[in-house]
Amino acid sequence: MSEANAVLIGRKPAMNYVLACITLFHGGAKEINVKARGRAISRAIDVVEIVRRRFLLDVKIKNVDIGTQQLTSTEEGGAPTNVSTIEITLTR
Amino acid sequence: MSEANAVLIGRKPAMNYVLACITLFHGGAKEINVKARGRAISRAIDVVEIVRRRFLLDVKIKNVDIGTQQLTSTEEGGAPTNVSTIEITLTR
């Protein structure tokens, strides 16, 4: 899958990412991936819901994928930690 | 769908809900729904990932559903607020 149309959700307000999604769709994207991990996951779902319910009513959720990413500790001898991830594929 | 096998994720540590899921499966459940809303959504995904990667390796994610719930304000004249929801169906 092409990574060109990925929106990675971070700590900014949800509306910033909503605008990123709308801009991609208006630029002709047929499919975009909204990705988040850890505590940003709930914001990712907020973003998807705002996009498809308030702005682009023809956008559908094609797939929701959840998983785990292992982060290696930066400290020496530190145990790796697991973080949950989500990837939501939207199509128009 | 029967609501008998639902695990509603709240503010407790993830392990409490992991134990609830394992108990349901050990009690013979073939399918359980893990539900959360708002900021508990990321914890719901942590719970699902811990259950299926650490404890019950035969558990599969059947479906992930995301949505919006409208909450009516308790104050008079208060605007209703929207909260994102997730429902993850696990089967064994």
N, CA and C atoms of all chains as a GROMACS GRO file, in nm:
protein
  552
    1MET      N    1   0.084  -0.120   0.000
    1MET     CA    2   0.000   0.000   0.000
    1MET      C    3   0.088   0.125   0.000
    2SER      N    4   0.054   0.221  -0.081
    2SER     CA    5   0.132   0.345  -0.086
    2SER      C    6   0.120   0.422   0.045
    3GLU      N    7   0.233   0.478   0.089
    3GLU     CA    8   0.232   0.555   0.213
    3GLU      C    9   0.211   0.703   0.185
    4ALA      N   10   0.190   0.736   0.057
    4ALA     CA   11   0.179   0.877   0.019
    4ALA      C   12   0.063   0.946   0.089
    5ASN      N   13  -0.048   0.874   0.107
    5ASN     CA   14  -0.166   0.936   0.164
    5ASN      C   15  -0.189   0.896   0.310
    6ALA      N   16  -0.085   0.902   0.390
    6ALA     CA   17  -0.099   0.870   0.530
    6ALA      C   18  -0.110   0.997   0.613
    7VAL      N   19  -0.198   0.997   0.710
    7VAL     CA   20  -0.207   1.106   0.807
    7VAL      C   21  -0.173   1.046   0.943
    8LEU      N   22  -0.060   1.092   0.998
    8LEU     CA   23  -0.014   1.038   1.126
    8LEU      C   24  -0.062   1.130   1.238
    9ILE      N   25  -0.141   1.075   1.329
    9ILE     CA   26  -0.202   1.156   1.435
    9ILE      C   27  -0.105   1.172   1.552
   10GLY      N   28  -0.081   1.297   1.590
   10GLY     CA   29   0.007   1.326   1.704
   10GLY      C   30  -0.068   1.399   1.813
   11ARG      N   31  -0.001   1.499   1.872
   11ARG     CA   32  -0.059   1.565   1.989
   11ARG      C   33  -0.132   1.694   1.959
   12LYS      N   34  -0.136   1.733   1.834
   12LYS     CA   35  -0.204   1.860   1.801
   12LYS      C   36  -0.356   1.842   1.812
   13PRO      N   37  -0.431   1.953   1.812
   13PRO     CA   38  -0.577   1.941   1.817
   13PRO      C   39  -0.630   1.862   1.697
   14ALA      N   40  -0.739   1.789   1.720
   14ALA     CA   41  -0.796   1.702   1.616
   14ALA      C   42  -0.822   1.777   1.486
   15MET      N   43  -0.863   1.903   1.496
   15MET     CA   44  -0.899   1.977   1.375
   15MET      C   45  -0.783   1.993   1.276
   16ASN      N   46  -0.659   1.997   1.328
   16ASN     CA   47  -0.543   2.004   1.239
   16ASN      C   48  -0.539   1.882   1.147
   17TYR      N   49  -0.567   1.766   1.203
   17TYR     CA   50  -0.561   1.642   1.125
   17TYR      C   51  -0.684   1.626   1.036
   18VAL      N   52  -0.798   1.679   1.082
   18VAL     CA   53  -0.919   1.680   1.000
   18VAL      C   54  -0.890   1.757   0.871
   19LEU      N   55  -0.827   1.874   0.889
   19LEU     CA   56  -0.794   1.957   0.774
   19LEU      C   57  -0.696   1.886   0.680
   20ALA      N   58  -0.600   1.813   0.737
   20ALA     CA   59  -0.504   1.738   0.655
   20ALA      C   60  -0.578   1.634   0.570
   21CYS      N   61  -0.675   1.565   0.630
   21CYS     CA   62  -0.751   1.463   0.557
   21CYS      C   63  -0.832   1.527   0.444
   22ILE      N   64  -0.900   1.637   0.476
   22ILE     CA   65  -0.984   1.703   0.377
   22ILE      C   66  -0.898   1.752   0.260
   23THR      N   67  -0.782   1.807   0.293
   23THR     CA   68  -0.691   1.856   0.189
   23THR      C   69  -0.648   1.743   0.096
   24LEU      N   70  -0.616   1.628   0.153
   24LEU     CA   71  -0.576   1.513   0.071
   24LEU      C   72  -0.691   1.469  -0.021
   25PHE      N   73  -0.812   1.458   0.034
   25PHE     CA   74  -0.926   1.416  -0.048
   25PHE      C   75  -0.955   1.520  -0.157
   26HIS      N   76  -0.948   1.648  -0.121
   26HIS     CA   77  -0.973   1.752  -0.221
   26HIS      C   78  -0.865   1.754  -0.328
   27GLY      N   79  -0.746   1.707  -0.292
   27GLY     CA   80  -0.638   1.698  -0.389
   27GLY      C   81  -0.649   1.576  -0.479
   28GLY      N   82  -0.756   1.499  -0.463
   28GLY     CA   83  -0.780   1.387  -0.554
   28GLY      C   84  -0.752   1.250  -0.497
   29ALA      N   85  -0.711   1.243  -0.372
   29ALA     CA   86  -0.685   1.111  -0.312
   29ALA      C   87  -0.814   1.031  -0.305
   30LYS      N   88  -0.803   0.902  -0.339
   30LYS     CA   89  -0.920   0.814  -0.331
   30LYS      C   90  -0.920   0.737  -0.200
   31GLU      N   91  -0.801   0.728  -0.140
   31GLU     CA   92  -0.787   0.646  -0.019
   31GLU      C   93  -0.680   0.708   0.070
   32ILE      N   94  -0.711   0.723   0.197
   32ILE     CA   95  -0.607   0.771   0.288
   32ILE      C   96  -0.603   0.685   0.414
   33ASN      N   97  -0.484   0.678   0.473
   33ASN     CA   98  -0.466   0.601   0.596
   33ASN      C   99  -0.443   0.694   0.713
   34VAL      N  100  -0.528   0.682   0.813
   34VAL     CA  101  -0.511   0.758   0.936
   34VAL      C  102  -0.446   0.665   1.038
   35LYS      N  103  -0.327   0.704   1.084
   35LYS     CA  104  -0.250   0.616   1.173
   35LYS      C  105  -0.224   0.684   1.307
   36ALA      N  106  -0.226   0.606   1.413
   36ALA     CA  107  -0.194   0.661   1.545
   36ALA      C  108  -0.142   0.550   1.632
   37ARG      N  109  -0.076   0.590   1.740
   37ARG     CA  110  -0.037   0.490   1.839
   37ARG      C  111  -0.052   0.548   1.979
   38GLY      N  112  -0.063   0.457   2.075
   38GLY     CA  113  -0.075   0.498   2.215
   38GLY      C  114  -0.196   0.585   2.240
   39ARG      N  115  -0.176   0.691   2.319
   39ARG     CA  116  -0.290   0.772   2.359
   39ARG      C  117  -0.348   0.856   2.247
   40ALA      N  118  -0.278   0.865   2.134
   40ALA     CA  119  -0.332   0.940   2.020
   40ALA      C  120  -0.442   0.862   1.947
   41ILE      N  121  -0.461   0.736   1.984
   41ILE     CA  122  -0.558   0.651   1.914
   41ILE      C  123  -0.700   0.709   1.924
   42SER      N  124  -0.736   0.756   2.042
   42SER     CA  125  -0.873   0.810   2.054
   42SER      C  126  -0.889   0.936   1.968
   43ARG      N  127  -0.782   1.013   1.957
   43ARG     CA  128  -0.789   1.131   1.870
   43ARG      C  129  -0.804   1.091   1.723
   44ALA      N  130  -0.740   0.982   1.684
   44ALA     CA  131  -0.752   0.935   1.545
   44ALA      C  132  -0.898   0.904   1.512
   45ILE      N  133  -0.967   0.843   1.606
   45ILE     CA  134  -1.108   0.809   1.584
   45ILE      C  135  -1.192   0.935   1.581
   46ASP      N  136  -1.160   1.031   1.668
   46ASP     CA  137  -1.230   1.161   1.661
   46ASP      C  138  -1.214   1.222   1.522
   47VAL      N  139  -1.090   1.221   1.470
   47VAL     CA  140  -1.062   1.281   1.339
   47VAL      C  141  -1.146   1.214   1.230
   48VAL      N  142  -1.145   1.081   1.230
   48VAL     CA  143  -1.219   1.007   1.127
   48VAL      C  144  -1.369   1.038   1.137
   49GLU      N  145  -1.420   1.042   1.258
   49GLU     CA  146  -1.563   1.068   1.275
   49GLU      C  147  -1.600   1.210   1.233
   50ILE      N  148  -1.515   1.307   1.264
   50ILE     CA  149  -1.544   1.445   1.224
   50ILE      C  150  -1.540   1.458   1.072
   51VAL      N  151  -1.438   1.395   1.009
   51VAL     CA  152  -1.426   1.402   0.863
   51VAL      C  153  -1.550   1.346   0.796
   52ARG      N  154  -1.591   1.226   0.839
   52ARG     CA  155  -1.697   1.160   0.762
   52ARG      C  156  -1.837   1.203   0.802
   53ARG      N  157  -1.854   1.261   0.921
   53ARG     CA  158  -1.988   1.302   0.962
   53ARG      C  159  -2.015   1.449   0.940
   54ARG      N  160  -1.909   1.531   0.945
   54ARG     CA  161  -1.934   1.673   0.936
   54ARG      C  162  -1.892   1.734   0.802
   55PHE      N  163  -1.785   1.679   0.742
   55PHE     CA  164  -1.730   1.746   0.624
   55PHE      C  165  -1.749   1.668   0.493
   56LEU      N  166  -1.707   1.544   0.492
   56LEU     CA  167  -1.712   1.467   0.367
   56LEU      C  168  -1.802   1.346   0.388
   57LEU      N  169  -1.931   1.365   0.361
   57LEU     CA  170  -2.029   1.262   0.397
   57LEU      C  171  -2.019   1.138   0.307
   58ASP      N  172  -1.944   1.149   0.196
   58ASP     CA  173  -1.929   1.033   0.107
   58ASP      C  174  -1.807   0.948   0.144
   59VAL      N  175  -1.735   0.984   0.247
   59VAL     CA  176  -1.618   0.906   0.288
   59VAL      C  177  -1.663   0.785   0.370
   60LYS      N  178  -1.609   0.670   0.334
   60LYS     CA  179  -1.643   0.545   0.404
   60LYS      C  180  -1.519   0.489   0.474
   61ILE      N  181  -1.544   0.418   0.583
   61ILE     CA  182  -1.435   0.346   0.650
   61ILE      C  183  -1.419   0.212   0.580
   62LYS      N  184  -1.303   0.193   0.515
   62LYS     CA  185  -1.282   0.068   0.442
   62LYS      C  186  -1.230  -0.041   0.534
   63ASN      N  187  -1.142  -0.002   0.625
   63ASN     CA  188  -1.080  -0.102   0.711
   63ASN      C  189  -1.025  -0.037   0.838
   64VAL      N  190  -1.028  -0.112   0.947
   64VAL     CA  191  -0.965  -0.069   1.072
   64VAL      C  192  -0.873  -0.181   1.116
   65ASP      N  193  -0.749  -0.147   1.134
   65ASP     CA  194  -0.649  -0.246   1.171
   65ASP      C  195  -0.588  -0.207   1.304
   66ILE      N  196  -0.585  -0.299   1.400
   66ILE     CA  197  -0.517  -0.266   1.524
   66ILE      C  198  -0.400  -0.359   1.545
   67GLY      N  199  -0.298  -0.310   1.613
   67GLY     CA  200  -0.178  -0.391   1.629
   67GLY      C  201  -0.092  -0.343   1.743
   68THR      N  202   0.027  -0.399   1.750
   68THR     CA  203   0.123  -0.365   1.856
   68THR      C  204   0.257  -0.334   1.794
   69GLN      N  205   0.321  -0.230   1.844
   69GLN     CA  206   0.454  -0.196   1.798
   69GLN      C  207   0.548  -0.207   1.918
   70GLN      N  208   0.663  -0.269   1.896
   70GLN     CA  209   0.758  -0.282   2.006
   70GLN      C  210   0.861  -0.170   1.995
   71LEU      N  211   0.872  -0.095   2.103
   71LEU     CA  212   0.970   0.014   2.106
   71LEU      C  213   1.091  -0.031   2.186
   72THR      N  214   1.208  -0.018   2.128
   72THR     CA  215   1.328  -0.051   2.204
   72THR      C  216   1.366   0.068   2.289
   73SER      N  217   1.400   0.039   2.411
   73SER     CA  218   1.434   0.145   2.506
   73SER      C  219   1.564   0.213   2.463
   74THR      N  220   1.572   0.343   2.490
   74THR     CA  221   1.695   0.416   2.457
   74THR      C  222   1.802   0.394   2.564
   75GLU      N  223   1.758   0.360   2.685
   75GLU     CA  224   1.856   0.332   2.792
   75GLU      C  225   1.918   0.194   2.770
   76GLU      N  226   2.042   0.184   2.813
   76GLU     CA  227   2.108   0.054   2.803
   76GLU      C  228   2.046  -0.042   2.903
   77GLY      N  229   2.013  -0.161   2.858
   77GLY     CA  230   1.952  -0.260   2.946
   77GLY      C  231   1.805  -0.238   2.972
   78GLY      N  232   1.749  -0.132   2.913
   78GLY     CA  233   1.606  -0.106   2.932
   78GLY      C  234   1.523  -0.208   2.856
   79ALA      N  235   1.414  -0.249   2.915
   79ALA     CA  236   1.327  -0.347   2.850
   79ALA      C  237   1.247  -0.278   2.739
   80PRO      N  238   1.223  -0.349   2.627
   80PRO     CA  239   1.140  -0.289   2.523
   80PRO      C  240   0.996  -0.277   2.572
   81THR      N  241   0.929  -0.173   2.529
   81THR     CA  242   0.789  -0.155   2.569
   81THR      C  243   0.700  -0.172   2.447
   82ASN      N  244   0.578  -0.215   2.473
   82ASN     CA  245   0.482  -0.233   2.365
   82ASN      C  246   0.387  -0.115   2.361
   83VAL      N  247   0.353  -0.073   2.240
   83VAL     CA  248   0.254   0.034   2.226
   83VAL      C  249   0.151  -0.012   2.123
   84SER      N  250   0.025   0.016   2.153
   84SER     CA  251  -0.082  -0.023   2.061
   84SER      C  252  -0.090   0.075   1.945
   85THR      N  253  -0.130   0.023   1.829
   85THR     CA  254  -0.141   0.108   1.711
   85THR      C  255  -0.277   0.088   1.644
   86ILE      N  256  -0.317   0.187   1.566
   86ILE     CA  257  -0.438   0.174   1.487
   86ILE      C  258  -0.411   0.233   1.349
   87GLU      N  259  -0.472   0.172   1.248
   87GLU     CA  260  -0.463   0.226   1.113
   87GLU      C  261  -0.602   0.216   1.052
   88ILE      N  262  -0.659   0.332   1.020
   88ILE     CA  263  -0.795   0.338   0.966
   88ILE      C  264  -0.785   0.381   0.820
   89THR      N  265  -0.837   0.298   0.731
   89THR     CA  266  -0.834   0.329   0.588
   89THR      C  267  -0.967   0.390   0.547
   90LEU      N  268  -0.959   0.511   0.492
   90LEU     CA  269  -1.080   0.580   0.445
   90LEU      C  270  -1.079   0.584   0.293
   91THR      N  271  -1.197   0.562   0.233
   91THR     CA  272  -1.207   0.574   0.088
   91THR      C  273  -1.320   0.669   0.056
   92ARG      N  274  -1.309   0.725  -0.064
   92ARG     CA  275  -1.412   0.818  -0.108
   92ARG      C  276  -1.465   0.773  -0.242
   93MET      N  277  -2.730  -0.857   1.822
   93MET     CA  278  -2.618  -0.924   1.888
   93MET      C  279  -2.639  -0.925   2.040
   94SER      N  280  -2.612  -1.036   2.103
   94SER     CA  281  -2.629  -1.045   2.248
   94SER      C  282  -2.530  -0.954   2.320
   95GLU      N  283  -2.579  -0.890   2.424
   95GLU     CA  284  -2.493  -0.801   2.502
   95GLU      C  285  -2.432  -0.874   2.621
   96ALA      N  286  -2.460  -1.005   2.629
   96ALA     CA  287  -2.416  -1.080   2.746
   96ALA      C  288  -2.265  -1.080   2.760
   97ASN      N  289  -2.194  -1.084   2.647
   97ASN     CA  290  -2.049  -1.095   2.654
   97ASN      C  291  -1.979  -0.965   2.618
   98ALA      N  292  -2.025  -0.856   2.677
   98ALA     CA  293  -1.961  -0.728   2.650
   98ALA      C  294  -1.868  -0.692   2.765
   99VAL      N  295  -1.752  -0.639   2.731
   99VAL     CA  296  -1.659  -0.585   2.832
   99VAL      C  297  -1.647  -0.436   2.804
  100LEU      N  298  -1.696  -0.356   2.897
  100LEU     CA  299  -1.695  -0.211   2.879
  100LEU      C  300  -1.572  -0.154   2.948
  101ILE      N  301  -1.488  -0.089   2.868
  101ILE     CA  302  -1.360  -0.039   2.920
  101ILE      C  303  -1.380   0.097   2.987
  102GLY      N  304  -1.333   0.108   3.112
  102GLY     CA  305  -1.340   0.235   3.185
  102GLY      C  306  -1.202   0.284   3.224
  103ARG      N  307  -1.191   0.336   3.346
  103ARG     CA  308  -1.067   0.401   3.387
  103ARG      C  309  -0.972   0.312   3.466
  104LYS      N  310  -1.012   0.189   3.491
  104LYS     CA  311  -0.924   0.101   3.570
  104LYS      C  312  -0.803   0.059   3.485
  105PRO      N  313  -0.702   0.001   3.550
  105PRO     CA  314  -0.586  -0.047   3.473
  105PRO      C  315  -0.628  -0.153   3.370
  106ALA      N  316  -0.558  -0.155   3.257
  106ALA     CA  317  -0.592  -0.246   3.147
  106ALA      C  318  -0.602  -0.390   3.193
  107MET      N  319  -0.517  -0.430   3.288
  107MET     CA  320  -0.514  -0.571   3.330
  107MET      C  321  -0.647  -0.617   3.390
  108ASN      N  322  -0.720  -0.526   3.453
  108ASN     CA  323  -0.852  -0.563   3.506
  108ASN      C  324  -0.943  -0.612   3.394
  109TYR      N  325  -0.940  -0.542   3.281
  109TYR     CA  326  -1.027  -0.576   3.168
  109TYR      C  327  -0.973  -0.698   3.093
  110VAL      N  328  -0.841  -0.712   3.091
  110VAL     CA  329  -0.781  -0.832   3.030
  110VAL      C  330  -0.833  -0.956   3.104
  111LEU      N  331  -0.832  -0.947   3.238
  111LEU     CA  332  -0.880  -1.058   3.320
  111LEU      C  333  -1.028  -1.086   3.291
  112ALA      N  334  -1.108  -0.980   3.276
  112ALA     CA  335  -1.250  -0.998   3.246
  112ALA      C  336  -1.269  -1.073   3.115
  113CYS      N  337  -1.190  -1.038   3.014
  113CYS     CA  338  -1.200  -1.106   2.883
  113CYS      C  339  -1.162  -1.253   2.896
  114ILE      N  340  -1.051  -1.279   2.965
  114ILE     CA  341  -1.003  -1.417   2.979
  114ILE      C  342  -1.106  -1.501   3.054
  115THR      N  343  -1.165  -1.442   3.158
  115THR     CA  344  -1.268  -1.512   3.236
  115THR      C  345  -1.386  -1.550   3.148
  116LEU      N  346  -1.430  -1.455   3.063
  116LEU     CA  347  -1.543  -1.484   2.973
  116LEU      C  348  -1.508  -1.597   2.876
  117PHE      N  349  -1.390  -1.591   2.818
  117PHE     CA  350  -1.351  -1.696   2.722
  117PHE      C  351  -1.337  -1.830   2.793
  118HIS      N  352  -1.278  -1.829   2.912
  118HIS     CA  353  -1.263  -1.955   2.986
  118HIS      C  354  -1.398  -2.009   3.030
  119GLY      N  355  -1.496  -1.921   3.045
  119GLY     CA  356  -1.632  -1.964   3.080
  119GLY      C  357  -1.710  -2.016   2.960
  120GLY      N  358  -1.645  -2.022   2.845
  120GLY     CA  359  -1.708  -2.083   2.729
  120GLY      C  360  -1.757  -1.986   2.623
  121ALA      N  361  -1.736  -1.858   2.643
  121ALA     CA  362  -1.781  -1.761   2.542
  121ALA      C  363  -1.704  -1.783   2.411
  122LYS      N  364  -1.777  -1.774   2.300
  122LYS     CA  365  -1.713  -1.789   2.169
  122LYS      C  366  -1.682  -1.651   2.110
  123GLU      N  367  -1.754  -1.552   2.160
  123GLU     CA  368  -1.741  -1.417   2.102
  123GLU      C  369  -1.763  -1.315   2.212
  124ILE      N  370  -1.674  -1.216   2.221
  124ILE     CA  371  -1.699  -1.109   2.317
  124ILE      C  372  -1.676  -0.974   2.252
  125ASN      N  373  -1.749  -0.874   2.302
  125ASN     CA  374  -1.738  -0.738   2.250
  125ASN      C  375  -1.667  -0.651   2.351
  126VAL      N  376  -1.558  -0.590   2.309
  126VAL     CA  377  -1.487  -0.495   2.393
  126VAL      C  378  -1.528  -0.356   2.347
  127LYS      N  379  -1.589  -0.280   2.438
  127LYS     CA  380  -1.643  -0.149   2.402
  127LYS      C  381  -1.578  -0.038   2.483
  128ALA      N  382  -1.558   0.076   2.420
  128ALA     CA  383  -1.504   0.191   2.492
  128ALA      C  384  -1.547   0.318   2.423
  129ARG      N  385  -1.537   0.428   2.495
  129ARG     CA  386  -1.561   0.557   2.431
  129ARG      C  387  -1.462   0.660   2.485
  130GLY      N  388  -1.446   0.765   2.407
  130GLY     CA  389  -1.358   0.875   2.448
  130GLY      C  390  -1.215   0.828   2.471
  131ARG      N  391  -1.156   0.877   2.579
  131ARG     CA  392  -1.015   0.848   2.602
  131ARG      C  393  -0.987   0.705   2.643
  132ALA      N  394  -1.092   0.628   2.674
  132ALA     CA  395  -1.070   0.487   2.709
  132ALA      C  396  -1.044   0.402   2.586
  133ILE      N  397  -1.060   0.461   2.466
  133ILE     CA  398  -1.046   0.384   2.342
  133ILE      C  399  -0.905   0.324   2.330
  134SER      N  400  -0.803   0.403   2.363
  134SER     CA  401  -0.668   0.347   2.349
  134SER      C  402  -0.646   0.233   2.448
  135ARG      N  403  -0.709   0.243   2.565
  135ARG     CA  404  -0.697   0.133   2.662
  135ARG      C  405  -0.766   0.006   2.608
  136ALA      N  406  -0.879   0.024   2.539
  136ALA     CA  407  -0.951  -0.092   2.482
  136ALA      C  408  -0.859  -0.168   2.386
  137ILE      N  409  -0.783  -0.093   2.307
  137ILE     CA  410  -0.693  -0.158   2.212
  137ILE      C  411  -0.577  -0.225   2.285
  138ASP      N  412  -0.528  -0.162   2.391
  138ASP     CA  413  -0.426  -0.228   2.473
  138ASP      C  414  -0.479  -0.361   2.526
  139VAL      N  415  -0.602  -0.360   2.577
  139VAL     CA  416  -0.662  -0.481   2.634
  139VAL      C  417  -0.668  -0.592   2.529
  140VAL      N  418  -0.720  -0.558   2.411
  140VAL     CA  419  -0.735  -0.657   2.304
  140VAL      C  420  -0.598  -0.714   2.265
  141GLU      N  421  -0.500  -0.628   2.254
  141GLU     CA  422  -0.366  -0.672   2.213
  141GLU      C  423  -0.302  -0.761   2.319
  142ILE      N  424  -0.320  -0.727   2.446
  142ILE     CA  425  -0.263  -0.809   2.553
  142ILE      C  426  -0.331  -0.947   2.555
  143VAL      N  427  -0.465  -0.947   2.542
  143VAL     CA  428  -0.538  -1.074   2.545
  143VAL      C  429  -0.489  -1.165   2.433
  144ARG      N  430  -0.481  -1.112   2.311
  144ARG     CA  431  -0.456  -1.203   2.200
  144ARG      C  432  -0.308  -1.231   2.176
  145ARG      N  433  -0.220  -1.147   2.227
  145ARG     CA  434  -0.078  -1.173   2.206
  145ARG      C  435  -0.010  -1.240   2.323
  146ARG      N  436  -0.063  -1.218   2.444
  146ARG     CA  437   0.007  -1.272   2.559
  146ARG      C  438  -0.064  -1.392   2.622
  147PHE      N  439  -0.200  -1.388   2.619
  147PHE     CA  440  -0.272  -1.491   2.695
  147PHE      C  441  -0.346  -1.593   2.608
  148LEU      N  442  -0.427  -1.548   2.516
  148LEU     CA  443  -0.508  -1.640   2.436
  148LEU      C  444  -0.472  -1.622   2.289
  149LEU      N  445  -0.373  -1.701   2.247
  149LEU     CA  446  -0.317  -1.679   2.114
  149LEU      C  447  -0.411  -1.722   2.002
  150ASP      N  448  -0.520  -1.794   2.038
  150ASP     CA  449  -0.616  -1.838   1.936
  150ASP      C  450  -0.730  -1.737   1.918
  151VAL      N  451  -0.727  -1.628   1.990
  151VAL     CA  452  -0.832  -1.526   1.976
  151VAL      C  453  -0.804  -1.440   1.853
  152LYS      N  454  -0.910  -1.421   1.774
  152LYS     CA  455  -0.897  -1.340   1.653
  152LYS      C  456  -0.986  -1.216   1.663
  153ILE      N  457  -0.943  -1.110   1.596
  153ILE     CA  458  -1.027  -0.991   1.587
  153ILE      C  459  -1.122  -1.011   1.470
  154LYS      N  460  -1.253  -1.020   1.500
  154LYS     CA  461  -1.351  -1.045   1.395
  154LYS      C  462  -1.392  -0.914   1.328
  155ASN      N  463  -1.407  -0.811   1.409
  155ASN     CA  464  -1.456  -0.684   1.354
  155ASN      C  465  -1.418  -0.569   1.447
  156VAL      N  466  -1.393  -0.453   1.385
  156VAL     CA  467  -1.371  -0.330   1.461
  156VAL      C  468  -1.468  -0.226   1.408
  157ASP      N  469  -1.549  -0.173   1.495
  157ASP     CA  470  -1.649  -0.076   1.455
  157ASP      C  471  -1.623   0.055   1.527
  158ILE      N  472  -1.616   0.166   1.453
  158ILE     CA  473  -1.601   0.293   1.522
  158ILE      C  474  -1.722   0.381   1.494
  159GLY      N  475  -1.755   0.465   1.588
  159GLY     CA  476  -1.875   0.547   1.573
  159GLY      C  477  -1.875   0.668   1.664
  160THR      N  478  -1.990   0.735   1.666
  160THR     CA  479  -2.005   0.856   1.747
  160THR      C  480  -2.130   0.842   1.832
  161GLN      N  481  -2.119   0.883   1.956
  161GLN     CA  482  -2.236   0.884   2.044
  161GLN      C  483  -2.260   1.029   2.085
  162GLN      N  484  -2.387   1.070   2.080
  162GLN     CA  485  -2.418   1.207   2.121
  162GLN      C  486  -2.462   1.206   2.266
  163LEU      N  487  -2.395   1.286   2.346
  163LEU     CA  488  -2.431   1.296   2.487
  163LEU      C  489  -2.509   1.425   2.508
  164THR      N  490  -2.626   1.416   2.568
  164THR     CA  491  -2.702   1.536   2.598
  164THR      C  492  -2.649   1.594   2.728
  165SER      N  493  -2.631   1.723   2.726
  165SER     CA  494  -2.576   1.791   2.843
  165SER      C  495  -2.673   1.785   2.960
  166THR      N  496  -2.619   1.777   3.080
  166THR     CA  497  -2.706   1.775   3.198
  166THR      C  498  -2.751   1.916   3.235
  167GLU      N  499  -2.674   2.017   3.193
  167GLU     CA  500  -2.714   2.155   3.219
  167GLU      C  501  -2.826   2.196   3.124
  168GLU      N  502  -2.911   2.284   3.173
  168GLU     CA  503  -3.018   2.334   3.087
  168GLU      C  504  -2.957   2.426   2.982
  169GLY      N  505  -2.997   2.406   2.858
  169GLY     CA  506  -2.944   2.489   2.751
  169GLY      C  507  -2.805   2.449   2.705
  170GLY      N  508  -2.746   2.346   2.769
  170GLY     CA  509  -2.613   2.300   2.730
  170GLY      C  510  -2.619   2.230   2.594
  171ALA      N  511  -2.520   2.253   2.512
  171ALA     CA  512  -2.518   2.188   2.380
  171ALA      C  513  -2.479   2.042   2.396
  172PRO      N  514  -2.536   1.953   2.315
  172PRO     CA  515  -2.494   1.813   2.323
  172PRO      C  516  -2.350   1.799   2.272
  173THR      N  517  -2.277   1.707   2.332
  173THR     CA  518  -2.140   1.685   2.286
  173THR      C  519  -2.130   1.547   2.221
  174ASN      N  520  -2.036   1.535   2.131
  174ASN     CA  521  -2.014   1.407   2.063
  174ASN      C  522  -1.894   1.337   2.124
  175VAL      N  523  -1.905   1.206   2.138
  175VAL     CA  524  -1.792   1.129   2.186
  175VAL      C  525  -1.773   1.011   2.091
  176SER      N  526  -1.648   0.983   2.060
  176SER     CA  527  -1.617   0.870   1.970
  176SER      C  528  -1.627   0.738   2.047
  177THR      N  529  -1.666   0.634   1.975
  177THR     CA  530  -1.680   0.503   2.038
  177THR      C  531  -1.607   0.398   1.953
  178ILE      N  532  -1.574   0.288   2.018
  178ILE     CA  533  -1.517   0.174   1.945
  178ILE      C  534  -1.578   0.047   2.000
  179GLU      N  535  -1.598  -0.049   1.911
  179GLU     CA  536  -1.647  -0.181   1.955
  179GLU      C  537  -1.565  -0.285   1.879
  180ILE      N  538  -1.491  -0.364   1.954
  180ILE     CA  539  -1.404  -0.465   1.893
  180ILE      C  540  -1.462  -0.603   1.925
  181THR      N  541  -1.492  -0.679   1.822
  181THR     CA  542  -1.547  -0.814   1.840
  181THR      C  543  -1.435  -0.917   1.831
  182LEU      N  544  -1.420  -0.994   1.939
  182LEU     CA  545  -1.319  -1.100   1.943
  182LEU      C  546  -1.386  -1.235   1.936
  183THR      N  547  -1.328  -1.326   1.858
  183THR     CA  548  -1.380  -1.462   1.856
  183THR      C  549  -1.267  -1.559   1.886
  184ARG      N  550  -1.309  -1.675   1.933
  184ARG     CA  551  -1.210  -1.776   1.968
  184ARG      C  552  -1.243  -1.904   1.892
   0.00000   0.00000   0.00000
